[in-house]
Amino acid sequence: MSTTTEKARGPRKAGAAASPAPGGSRGRKPSMGVQNAAGWLFSTPFLVLFTVFMAFPILATLVMSFTDFGLRNVTRPWEANFIGFENYVNLFGDEKFLKSLFNTGYFVVVGVPLTIGIGLVVAVLLNNGIDRARTFFRVGFYAPVVTTIVAVAVVWRFVLDPSDGLIAGLFSEVGWTAPDFLGSETLAMPSLIVMAVWRNVGTVMVLFIAGLQAIPTEVREAAKLDGASVWQEFRSITVPLLRPTLLYATVITTIGYLNVFEEPFVMTQGGPSDSTLTVSLNMYREGFNFFHMGYASAMAYVLFVVIMGITVLQLRLLKDNTK
């Protein structure tokens, strides 16, 4: 009877050994080649869009900067004449371009420190100094960032209007006449800088709040136990630990201000007397108003080189202190 049982068990064991493991071939991971093919397949839509709308226009603009590409070449681009570095040479003899370059530098040199400084102060106050309605203030400071430039322009034109504006009303209360902020060659650019700072300080504020919340509370508590004042804590602990955030905020703010276009385009159209003409606005005029597209392309690449140079300089100056 036991022999019969063993015989009965024998085929069953053999069958179990011959059967595939659970999952079998279906449980195998796809090969590396299949995974790579799947990755490229899912990346194809992005790569196509990036190539058509980013890579190709960038390369085409570079080629155009060495030609006299104009309105006549829009339908026949192959007929544009190659003129080498003539556009680049002409740029640095163009008084309007040099003035736009100076205006852009003025905008950056004044606007970036104001934006970073005010953003840091607001972030510190919202993170430590204000307990009530903290969320309300954060939303209030950030709201201009997500507001369209058209709405911002309407508000600021009302504020700066020399006859019926908000500031004009305040001046009239004390018997003074409000200046024409946007019509004055001296005040137009500072007015745009104030508007840009008001509009962009919310972004910097959010970055600094994130950086402040990443600072360990034990470090601050130890400083307080050692008798450090608020200013000593800010200077010796907060600022050094915020250097990576400060680097990032400074770089992106500088890049944004070097590309400033919307503020002068909507508010002043570059006037009065080109006092608010920036490189981006000048580039737009040359390319789409006068159809000097080759010249405008050269202007774009000069601005690109300036942005790259300033960014690398900032990274070298600030990165050493972030280690």
Disulfide bonds with the S-S distance in Angstrom:
none
